[in-house]
Amino acid sequence: VLNMAGARLVADAGANALLRVRANGNISTLAVFPDRLVDAPPFLGLPPGTQIPMQSVPTSVVMGPDGAYYVGELTGFPFPLDGARIYRVVPGQAPQIYAEGFTNVIDIAFGQDGSLYVLEFATNSLLSGDPTGALIRINPDGTRDIVASAGLVFPAGVAVGPDGGLYVSNYGAFAGAGQVVRIEP
């Protein structure tokens, strides 16, 4: 994302941070997204109720209509169902949770009407074995709609075209099989 000062913003999945990269090469940290404790999956064989740390793993950043930055998170292991969040970041302030209850967010984009489109890489969690993704719209009033899911297989990116159409890169985890599909908003 190109911000107002001509710098690039980078969602750094390894550092769990939002970085500003200036044209002169200077890099600064705008936000760090916290680890959380979540229930351990049963297959780990830990006692019931045991919690383990989960990293944020931010995967996308977009500037919102309000000038703030919005960051989607994939989440780290154990990739809990409905465990991913969208953060709102204002430079100089701590990140705030804008929306939650998503699974494995891979990309986000704002529509022309101010709706935020959230693309889930694996709607039922990366551990489910189900490659089905979903495109979800958060309307300006906060309500949500599933725009598309059928036929989305490990989708990897979403963009809003000048025609208002939604363009999703599909089959993002399969070399040579990728496609771009157009979806009506």
trRosetta pair geometry for C-beta under 8 A, 3 or more apart (Angstrom, degrees):
i j d omega theta_ij theta_ji phi_ij phi_ji
1 8 6.9 132 69 -159 45 60
1 9 4.4 -18 63 49 100 108
1 61 5.2 -103 0 106 132 97
1 62 6.0 171 -89 -116 135 34
1 63 5.7 150 -175 -25 133 89
1 69 7.1 151 86 -128 158 106
2 6 7.0 -18 -169 -140 99 32
2 7 7.5 154 -152 80 56 33
2 8 6.1 -38 -96 -98 57 63
2 9 7.8 -159 -75 8 12 83
3 6 7.5 -49 73 21 67 17
3 7 5.3 -10 45 64 107 83
3 8 7.6 167 3 -108 84 13
3 9 5.7 82 -39 -34 109 109
3 20 7.1 -38 14 -129 144 105
3 63 6.8 143 -109 -76 69 130
3 69 7.8 -45 -96 -74 114 116
4 67 7.9 3 -37 -148 129 100
5 22 7.7 -42 119 -115 114 93
6 22 7.7 57 96 -147 85 69
6 23 5.9 -21 132 -32 112 121
7 20 4.9 31 140 -177 144 94
7 21 6.1 161 -173 75 91 41
7 22 4.6 -47 -107 -95 108 57
7 23 6.9 -117 -97 -24 59 70
8 20 7.5 148 78 -159 43 49
8 21 4.6 -19 64 61 95 100
9 18 6.4 -5 -171 -177 104 95
9 19 7.0 154 -157 81 53 50
9 20 5.9 -27 -99 -100 70 61
9 21 7.6 177 -87 17 19 78
9 30 7.3 -23 -132 7 105 148
9 61 5.1 -104 122 110 119 147
9 69 6.3 -149 -168 -126 167 144
10 18 7.4 157 78 -159 47 49
10 19 4.5 -17 59 62 98 102
10 20 8.0 -178 18 -80 79 17
10 21 5.9 43 -12 -13 119 116
10 61 7.3 148 -177 21 7 138
11 18 6.1 -24 -104 -105 59 72
11 58 4.1 -124 -168 129 106 106
11 59 5.8 39 117 117 141 6
11 60 5.6 -40 9 -7 159 5
11 61 4.5 169 -49 -26 103 101
11 71 5.7 151 -108 -143 116 102
11 72 7.8 -10 -127 53 164 65
12 15 4.3 4 122 42 127 102
12 16 7.2 -48 95 14 83 15
12 17 4.7 -3 56 62 116 83
12 18 7.3 -174 15 -89 85 19
12 19 5.3 57 -26 -11 121 116
12 58 7.0 43 55 65 42 108
13 16 7.4 23 -166 -75 30 48
13 57 4.9 26 -155 -157 90 70
13 58 6.0 -142 -91 66 59 53
13 59 5.8 35 -83 -87 117 63
13 74 7.1 17 -131 20 119 125
15 19 7.7 62 66 -48 139 115
15 29 8.0 -111 136 -111 138 117
15 32 7.6 -83 144 -122 90 91
16 32 6.2 58 108 -166 88 74
16 33 4.8 -119 171 59 91 87
16 34 7.8 135 152 -55 135 6
16 35 7.4 -30 -145 -59 173 72
16 55 5.6 -123 -76 -173 132 101
16 56 4.5 105 -147 47 109 107
16 57 6.6 -47 -97 -58 84 32
16 58 6.4 114 -147 0 47 93
17 29 5.3 -54 -173 -140 135 104
17 30 7.7 134 173 49 87 64
17 31 6.5 167 -156 89 64 52
17 32 4.9 -28 -101 -103 89 66
17 33 6.9 -163 -84 7 34 79
17 58 7.3 -128 53 29 16 132
18 29 7.3 105 74 -165 54 62
18 30 4.5 -55 100 65 102 106
18 31 4.4 27 33 47 112 94
18 32 8.0 -135 20 -66 70 31
18 33 7.7 84 -22 -33 88 99
18 58 6.6 -56 -67 110 78 170
18 61 6.1 114 -129 -94 108 143
18 69 6.6 133 -168 116 153 146
18 71 5.7 -105 -76 -81 123 146
18 89 5.7 -47 36 -86 166 178
18 95 7.7 128 3 -78 129 126
19 27 5.6 -9 -174 -168 120 100
19 28 7.0 151 -157 78 69 37
19 29 5.9 -43 -103 -103 69 53
19 30 6.8 170 -111 7 14 89
20 27 7.1 157 80 -154 52 49
20 28 4.9 -11 56 61 102 89
20 29 7.9 -159 16 -76 80 7
20 30 5.4 91 -28 -44 101 110
20 91 7.9 28 -49 -105 140 125
21 25 7.5 -25 -170 -144 87 28
21 26 7.6 163 -153 85 46 45
21 27 5.3 -12 -103 -103 72 82
22 25 6.9 -32 78 38 79 21
22 26 4.5 6 40 57 121 91
22 27 7.6 -148 15 -72 77 36
22 28 7.8 42 -21 3 104 99
29 32 6.4 12 174 -53 129 90
30 69 7.3 47 125 39 152 151
30 89 6.1 83 133 162 116 136
30 91 5.4 -71 -145 -108 106 82
31 71 7.3 -153 76 -4 138 155
31 87 7.3 -177 140 131 154 144
31 89 4.7 -103 -27 -128 151 131
31 94 7.5 108 -131 -158 99 38
31 95 4.5 86 -164 -51 139 109
32 95 8.0 -144 64 -3 34 122
33 56 3.6 -146 116 123 120 177
33 58 5.6 131 3 -44 149 112
33 71 7.1 -139 -65 112 134 140
33 73 6.4 -175 162 -88 161 132
33 87 6.4 -140 -107 -27 114 158
33 95 6.2 -27 -95 48 75 161
34 56 6.6 100 66 -51 32 121
35 53 4.9 7 167 -169 130 107
35 54 6.4 157 -164 74 77 40
35 55 5.4 -42 -106 -100 88 51
35 56 6.8 -112 -84 -27 41 79
36 53 7.3 144 77 -151 29 59
36 54 5.4 -24 66 59 79 95
36 56 7.7 91 -6 -73 94 73
37 51 4.1 50 171 152 107 131
37 52 6.9 155 -148 73 70 18
37 53 6.1 -47 -94 -92 62 51
37 54 7.3 134 -122 11 14 85
38 51 6.2 155 74 -152 18 89
38 52 6.6 -34 64 61 70 69
38 54 4.7 17 9 -13 121 133
38 78 6.6 -142 96 40 127 99
38 80 5.3 -138 -174 -29 147 142
38 83 6.4 10 -111 -128 147 140
39 49 7.4 -68 -126 -134 96 25
39 50 7.4 97 -154 78 59 50
39 51 6.0 -57 -90 -102 36 71
39 52 7.9 22 144 19 15 80
39 80 7.3 98 49 -102 85 135
40 44 5.0 -84 170 51 113 142
40 46 4.5 9 100 50 158 138
40 50 4.6 -11 12 93 130 98
40 51 6.5 -168 -27 -118 82 17
40 52 4.7 85 -85 -13 90 112
40 78 7.0 121 -145 -23 42 149
41 44 5.6 107 70 -11 73 99
41 78 4.7 -177 -26 -162 111 153
41 127 6.9 -112 -96 161 159 168
42 45 7.8 56 167 -65 51 34
44 52 7.7 38 47 -36 179 148
46 50 4.0 -89 139 55 125 155
46 52 7.6 155 4 -49 169 112
47 50 5.2 109 65 -40 71 113
52 78 7.1 81 68 -18 127 110
54 75 5.9 1 163 -171 121 98
54 76 5.3 177 -169 66 67 87
54 77 6.8 -142 -123 87 82 42
54 78 6.7 -82 -97 20 115 63
54 80 7.2 -57 -100 -4 167 106
54 83 7.1 -37 130 165 162 143
55 75 7.3 144 84 -165 55 47
55 76 3.6 52 49 -6 90 139
56 73 4.8 -81 176 -135 79 139
56 75 6.8 -60 -156 -104 27 51
56 76 7.3 24 35 -11 19 95
56 85 7.9 -56 -143 47 95 106
57 73 5.7 108 75 -166 63 84
57 74 4.3 -62 113 57 119 98
57 75 5.7 139 42 -126 114 0
57 76 4.9 139 -30 -54 123 75
58 61 7.2 36 163 -57 122 93
58 71 4.9 -21 -144 173 126 117
58 72 6.9 123 -152 80 69 41
58 73 5.1 -54 -93 -96 54 76
58 74 7.6 156 -123 6 8 79
58 87 7.7 -57 -104 27 118 124
59 72 5.8 -47 59 93 87 93
59 73 6.7 124 5 -133 84 26
59 74 4.7 76 -32 -36 129 103
59 105 6.4 179 45 107 120 76
59 106 5.4 -73 125 -144 152 39
59 107 6.8 -86 119 -66 108 50
60 71 6.9 162 86 -152 53 51
60 72 4.4 11 54 40 103 109
60 105 7.1 -106 27 140 115 100
60 106 6.9 76 -30 140 123 35
60 107 4.6 130 -81 -127 154 47
60 108 5.0 155 107 19 134 81
61 69 5.6 -3 -169 -177 106 111
61 70 7.0 155 -152 79 54 46
61 71 5.0 -13 -99 -99 82 78
61 72 7.8 -151 -69 17 39 71
62 69 7.3 152 77 -156 30 65
62 70 5.3 -21 63 60 82 97
62 108 5.4 -128 7 99 127 94
62 109 5.9 165 -96 -111 161 41
62 110 6.0 177 138 -11 135 91
63 67 6.8 -18 -174 -143 104 30
63 68 7.5 157 -154 85 62 30
63 69 5.9 -45 -99 -100 58 64
63 70 7.6 137 -126 14 10 82
63 110 7.9 -72 88 6 51 135
64 67 6.9 -41 74 28 77 20
64 68 5.1 -3 40 64 119 78
64 69 7.2 -179 -1 -106 87 13
64 70 5.1 86 -52 -25 107 113
64 88 7.3 -18 -10 -129 149 97
64 110 6.0 134 -126 -69 56 145
64 116 7.5 -31 -114 -86 102 113
65 110 6.2 179 -35 179 87 154
65 114 5.1 -53 0 -113 153 89
68 88 5.1 25 139 -173 142 94
68 89 6.3 156 180 70 91 42
68 90 5.1 -55 -118 -76 101 78
69 88 7.5 142 78 -161 47 47
69 89 4.4 -27 69 65 99 102
69 90 7.7 170 23 -76 78 32
69 91 7.9 68 4 -44 117 78
70 86 5.9 3 -176 177 102 105
70 87 7.0 163 -155 82 51 49
70 88 5.8 -21 -100 -101 73 62
70 89 7.4 -179 -81 17 23 81
70 98 6.2 -39 -130 15 100 164
70 108 6.1 -100 116 113 114 148
70 110 7.7 114 31 -54 142 104
70 116 6.6 -109 157 -129 168 135
71 86 7.0 158 77 -161 43 57
71 87 4.6 -13 58 58 98 100
71 89 6.0 40 -10 -13 116 122
71 95 7.2 -50 39 -137 129 134
71 108 8.0 159 -159 30 13 139
72 84 7.2 27 -177 166 80 120
72 86 5.4 -23 -97 -106 67 80
72 102 7.7 -54 -152 89 100 156
72 105 3.8 -123 175 136 112 133
72 106 7.3 -15 116 57 136 13
72 107 6.6 126 51 -162 151 7
72 108 4.3 155 -38 -25 127 117
72 118 6.5 156 -112 -136 131 89
73 84 5.1 -168 85 -153 81 86
73 85 5.5 21 34 55 120 70
73 86 7.6 -162 10 -84 79 34
73 87 7.2 59 -27 -11 109 103
73 105 5.8 69 64 52 35 116
74 79 7.8 -39 151 -115 81 93
74 84 6.5 -52 -162 -111 11 128
74 104 5.3 14 -157 -148 73 58
74 105 5.9 -126 -83 61 44 59
74 106 6.3 51 -94 -85 100 57
74 121 6.9 8 -129 13 101 133
75 79 5.7 139 96 -115 109 49
75 80 6.8 -81 143 33 160 72
75 83 5.1 58 -90 106 167 111
75 84 5.0 -121 -22 -84 110 80
75 104 6.7 -88 39 -84 95 52
76 79 7.4 -99 132 -60 21 67
78 127 6.4 -5 179 -33 79 150
79 83 7.2 169 178 50 29 132
79 103 7.5 67 172 -167 84 88
79 104 6.1 18 -156 -70 108 103
79 122 7.6 15 175 75 136 125
79 125 4.8 130 127 -161 104 91
79 126 4.3 -89 -156 35 171 100
79 127 5.4 160 65 -12 120 97
80 83 3.5 88 72 -37 98 138
80 103 7.7 -117 108 -119 46 91
80 125 6.8 -52 -171 -109 13 128
81 103 5.4 -24 -142 -96 47 131
81 124 6.7 -19 -106 -161 108 46
81 125 5.1 -75 -70 -46 72 118
81 128 8.0 71 -75 -55 104 123
82 100 7.8 70 170 150 79 80
82 101 4.8 -21 -160 -153 98 55
82 102 6.8 97 -137 32 45 9
82 103 5.8 -33 -52 -59 33 92
83 103 6.7 63 31 -108 69 66
84 100 7.4 -179 100 -148 40 64
84 102 4.1 -62 78 87 104 89
84 103 5.7 153 9 -106 113 14
84 104 6.1 -148 -40 -22 144 18
84 105 4.6 171 154 -7 146 98
84 120 7.7 162 47 -114 149 94
85 97 5.4 -67 -166 -134 134 97
85 98 7.7 128 170 44 88 67
85 99 6.9 164 -160 89 63 49
85 100 4.4 -23 -107 -102 86 85
85 102 7.0 165 -74 35 19 101
85 105 7.9 -99 60 4 23 141
86 97 7.6 95 73 -165 52 60
86 98 4.7 -61 105 67 94 107
86 99 4.4 18 42 51 114 91
86 100 7.4 -146 23 -69 67 45
86 102 7.1 65 -32 5 89 140
86 105 7.0 156 -73 -112 80 172
86 108 6.5 105 -121 -92 118 155
86 116 7.0 105 -174 144 166 149
86 118 6.6 -99 -63 -101 130 125
86 138 7.7 -114 30 -13 159 156
87 95 4.3 3 -177 179 133 120
87 96 6.6 138 -160 70 75 37
87 97 6.2 -55 -105 -102 66 40
87 98 6.1 126 -156 0 13 95
88 95 7.0 149 70 -162 41 69
88 96 5.0 -24 61 67 95 94
88 97 7.8 29 15 118 84 8
88 98 4.1 105 -33 -65 99 114
89 93 7.6 170 -164 75 53 87
89 95 4.9 -31 -91 -106 86 86
89 96 7.8 175 -78 23 40 69
90 93 4.5 22 74 36 97 124
93 96 7.6 -14 131 -27 117 101
97 100 5.7 -8 -175 -45 124 111
99 102 7.3 61 120 -24 100 113
99 116 7.5 179 4 80 146 142
99 118 7.6 -115 92 -60 139 149
99 138 5.7 -98 -79 -101 164 154
102 105 5.1 45 123 -58 139 105
102 118 5.8 -100 -111 157 147 143
102 120 6.0 -155 -176 -86 98 109
102 136 7.1 -152 -112 42 107 148
103 120 5.4 49 73 -149 73 130
103 122 6.7 -83 130 93 107 66
103 123 5.7 95 68 -158 125 33
103 124 6.9 72 122 -63 162 6
103 125 5.6 -87 -169 -70 128 61
104 120 5.5 85 77 -165 80 80
104 121 4.4 -91 139 51 114 95
104 122 4.6 21 59 47 160 80
104 123 7.6 -110 49 -65 108 21
104 125 6.6 146 -26 -124 119 37
104 126 5.7 130 -91 -39 143 93
105 108 6.8 9 180 -51 121 99
105 118 5.8 -58 -125 -170 111 99
105 119 7.0 102 -155 74 65 52
105 120 6.0 -53 -92 -98 49 61
105 121 7.4 94 169 -5 6 87
106 119 5.4 -62 61 104 89 100
106 120 6.9 104 5 -157 90 17
106 121 3.9 97 -41 -55 126 102
106 133 7.7 -44 16 -135 130 132
106 155 7.0 174 60 99 141 71
106 156 5.8 -99 151 -142 144 41
106 157 7.2 -97 126 -70 107 44
106 172 7.5 141 169 72 160 168
107 119 4.4 6 60 47 86 125
107 156 7.1 75 -20 150 126 40
107 157 4.8 103 -53 -129 165 48
107 158 4.9 165 104 21 123 84
108 116 6.2 -5 -171 -178 110 98
108 117 6.5 158 -157 83 56 58
108 118 5.4 -10 -106 -105 90 60
108 119 6.9 -154 -74 16 41 80
108 158 7.3 -2 -127 59 11 118
109 116 7.6 159 82 -157 32 56
109 117 4.9 -12 62 56 81 109
109 119 8.0 35 5 -17 94 108
109 158 5.0 -135 6 108 123 98
109 159 5.9 163 -100 -119 161 30
109 160 5.2 177 142 -17 128 95
109 166 7.8 154 74 -134 134 92
110 114 6.7 -25 -169 -141 109 30
110 115 7.1 149 -158 79 60 43
110 116 5.7 -35 -100 -101 69 63
110 117 7.4 178 -95 13 16 81
110 160 7.0 -74 90 2 42 146
111 114 6.9 -34 73 39 79 19
111 115 4.2 6 36 57 123 93
111 116 7.6 -136 7 -70 83 18
111 117 6.1 92 -42 -29 96 106
111 137 7.4 3 -14 -135 138 110
111 160 5.3 169 -109 -111 56 150
111 164 7.5 52 -161 -151 98 74
111 166 7.8 -48 -94 -79 105 100
111 185 6.0 97 -127 -129 144 147
112 160 6.8 -174 -31 158 77 141
112 164 5.9 -61 7 -109 134 88
113 140 6.7 -105 138 -30 88 120
114 140 4.5 47 99 -85 120 113
115 137 5.0 -3 173 -168 130 103
115 138 6.4 161 -165 76 71 50
115 139 5.4 -31 -111 -114 101 42
115 140 6.3 -82 -74 -37 60 72
115 185 7.5 135 63 -168 147 125
116 137 7.3 143 75 -159 44 52
116 138 4.4 -6 58 53 97 108
117 135 6.1 -8 -171 -173 104 96
117 136 7.2 149 -157 77 53 43
117 137 5.6 -26 -99 -100 69 69
117 138 7.9 -154 -71 20 23 72
117 147 7.1 -22 -131 3 102 150
117 158 5.5 -126 119 136 125 149
117 160 7.0 149 11 -61 139 104
117 166 6.3 170 -129 -125 164 130
117 185 8.0 -97 -79 -123 126 97
118 135 7.4 153 77 -158 47 47
118 136 4.6 -23 63 65 99 96
118 137 7.7 -180 18 -83 78 20
118 138 6.5 57 -16 -17 114 102
119 133 6.7 14 -180 169 81 126
119 134 7.6 177 -151 89 45 45
119 135 5.4 -15 -102 -104 73 74
119 136 7.9 -178 -78 22 27 71
119 155 5.6 -105 -174 107 118 120
119 156 7.9 33 134 121 140 7
119 157 7.0 120 68 -156 166 11
119 158 4.4 172 -44 -22 134 124
119 168 6.6 161 -117 -128 132 108
120 123 4.9 89 111 -84 139 66
120 133 5.2 175 92 -161 70 75
120 134 4.6 14 44 50 116 84
120 135 7.7 -150 21 -70 75 30
120 136 6.9 46 -16 -5 106 110
120 155 7.8 70 77 55 44 106
121 126 7.3 11 100 -76 114 95
121 133 5.6 -58 -162 -108 16 114
121 154 5.9 15 -173 -148 80 62
121 155 6.6 -140 -116 64 48 60
121 156 6.9 43 -112 -96 97 52
121 172 7.2 -83 -134 62 96 137
122 125 5.9 -25 117 112 113 9
122 126 4.9 128 49 -75 153 54
122 128 6.7 173 163 38 118 108
122 130 6.7 130 -164 86 96 73
122 131 6.5 -72 -110 -137 93 34
122 132 7.2 85 -145 67 56 48
122 133 6.3 -54 -75 -88 28 70
122 154 6.8 -2 -68 -100 84 71
123 130 7.4 -60 61 109 81 119
123 132 5.4 -46 30 107 113 89
123 133 5.9 139 -30 -145 91 25
123 134 4.4 71 -84 -10 125 113
123 149 6.4 15 -45 -139 159 117
124 128 4.0 -46 118 32 103 174
124 130 4.4 29 51 59 133 134
124 132 6.6 52 1 59 105 102
125 128 4.6 111 66 -24 85 102
125 130 8.0 68 54 46 59 98
131 153 4.9 31 126 -159 117 79
131 154 4.9 -51 -167 -35 100 91
131 173 7.3 -128 -138 44 118 131
132 149 6.2 42 172 175 109 93
132 152 6.5 79 -164 80 60 79
132 153 6.8 -42 -97 -102 41 55
133 149 7.0 -155 98 -140 45 65
133 152 4.0 -92 66 133 93 113
133 153 6.8 -178 5 -97 97 4
133 154 6.1 139 -41 -92 117 12
133 155 4.1 -137 79 17 162 96
134 146 5.8 -55 -168 -144 119 103
134 148 7.0 175 -152 93 54 51
134 149 4.2 -11 -106 -100 86 95
134 152 6.4 157 -76 69 28 146
135 146 7.4 108 77 -167 53 60
135 147 4.5 -55 104 64 101 110
135 148 4.6 24 38 49 111 88
135 149 7.3 -153 23 -67 63 55
135 152 6.7 169 -19 -77 90 160
135 155 7.3 -32 -57 77 93 166
135 158 6.4 130 -121 -100 113 141
135 166 6.7 123 178 145 155 150
135 168 6.2 -103 -67 -81 135 142
135 183 6.4 130 55 83 161 167
136 144 5.8 0 178 -169 109 109
136 145 7.0 164 -158 83 63 41
136 146 5.6 -39 -103 -105 77 56
136 147 6.6 180 -105 5 18 87
137 144 6.7 158 82 -152 53 57
137 145 4.8 -6 54 57 103 91
137 146 8.0 -180 17 -94 76 9
137 147 5.2 85 -24 -48 104 112
137 185 7.1 94 -88 -165 144 86
138 142 6.8 -20 -175 -141 93 33
138 143 7.7 159 -156 82 52 33
138 144 5.5 -26 -100 -97 60 83
139 142 6.8 -36 73 36 78 20
139 143 4.8 -1 39 62 122 81
139 144 7.1 -154 3 -80 84 29
139 145 6.9 61 -39 -2 106 102
146 149 5.8 -17 176 -30 124 113
147 166 6.9 42 144 33 152 164
147 183 6.2 93 142 146 114 134
147 185 6.7 -50 -135 -147 133 45
148 151 7.3 -52 176 59 110 98
148 152 6.0 114 126 -35 100 124
148 166 8.0 -172 6 88 128 137
148 168 7.4 -137 74 -6 140 157
148 183 5.0 -93 -26 -135 148 145
149 152 5.8 -90 -156 31 32 116
151 170 7.5 -29 143 -139 80 149
151 181 7.4 134 130 -115 120 172
152 155 4.6 -35 -168 -35 104 121
152 168 6.7 -41 -117 137 110 151
152 170 6.0 -123 -134 -120 58 104
152 181 7.9 -129 -92 48 77 145
153 170 6.0 67 46 -179 75 94
153 171 5.3 23 85 -82 106 65
153 174 7.8 6 120 -4 117 129
154 170 7.8 106 75 -171 58 53
154 171 6.3 54 66 -135 95 25
154 172 4.9 -128 130 50 91 84
154 173 4.1 -51 149 6 161 109
154 174 7.2 128 61 -14 134 89
155 158 7.4 45 149 -58 125 89
155 168 5.0 -24 -153 173 132 115
155 169 6.4 132 -163 82 72 55
155 170 5.2 -35 -102 -106 81 58
155 171 8.0 14 -89 -6 47 31
155 172 5.9 76 -177 -13 18 118
156 169 4.8 -47 60 92 91 112
156 170 7.8 -179 12 -91 80 12
156 172 2.6 134 -39 -112 118 150
156 173 7.5 156 -66 -39 115 63
156 178 7.8 -42 23 -126 130 118
157 168 7.0 165 86 -152 51 50
157 169 4.3 34 45 22 94 116
157 172 7.2 132 -5 -96 76 133
158 166 6.2 -16 -163 -173 102 99
158 167 7.0 146 -156 79 50 51
158 168 5.2 -13 -100 -100 77 77
158 169 7.9 -127 -63 15 39 72
159 166 7.5 153 78 -158 41 53
159 167 4.8 -18 62 61 90 103
160 164 7.1 -20 -176 -145 95 32
160 165 7.6 160 -157 83 54 37
160 166 6.1 -31 -102 -102 63 64
160 167 7.7 177 -90 17 15 82
160 185 7.9 31 -127 -74 102 125
161 164 6.8 -37 76 32 78 19
161 165 4.6 1 40 60 122 85
161 166 7.5 -149 5 -78 87 15
161 167 5.6 81 -43 -21 106 115
161 182 7.7 -20 -4 -128 142 103
164 185 6.2 -85 159 1 90 129
165 182 4.9 -7 170 -164 136 104
165 183 6.9 140 -174 63 81 41
165 184 6.6 -54 -123 -98 79 45
165 185 7.2 -155 -127 -26 30 86
166 182 7.1 133 73 -162 50 52
166 183 4.3 -34 72 67 106 95
166 184 7.4 7 22 97 94 2
166 185 5.6 118 -27 -75 109 76
167 180 5.6 4 -175 -178 100 109
167 181 7.3 163 -151 80 53 39
167 182 5.7 -24 -97 -101 72 65
167 183 7.6 179 -79 19 23 78
168 180 7.0 157 78 -155 38 59
168 181 5.3 -20 61 60 91 89
168 183 6.1 28 -4 -6 115 121
169 172 5.8 82 118 -81 102 99
169 178 6.1 -7 -175 -167 96 113
169 179 7.5 159 -155 84 54 35
169 180 5.6 -34 -97 -97 60 74
170 178 6.7 148 76 -155 53 60
170 179 5.0 -21 59 66 104 85
170 180 7.1 161 10 -102 85 21
170 181 5.3 37 -21 -4 131 113
171 174 4.5 -56 177 43 97 115
171 177 4.5 -104 160 112 146 97
171 178 4.9 -159 83 -100 99 45
171 179 6.0 61 23 15 117 82
172 178 6.5 59 -93 -110 40 106
174 177 3.9 -24 116 47 120 126
174 178 6.9 170 74 -54 80 65
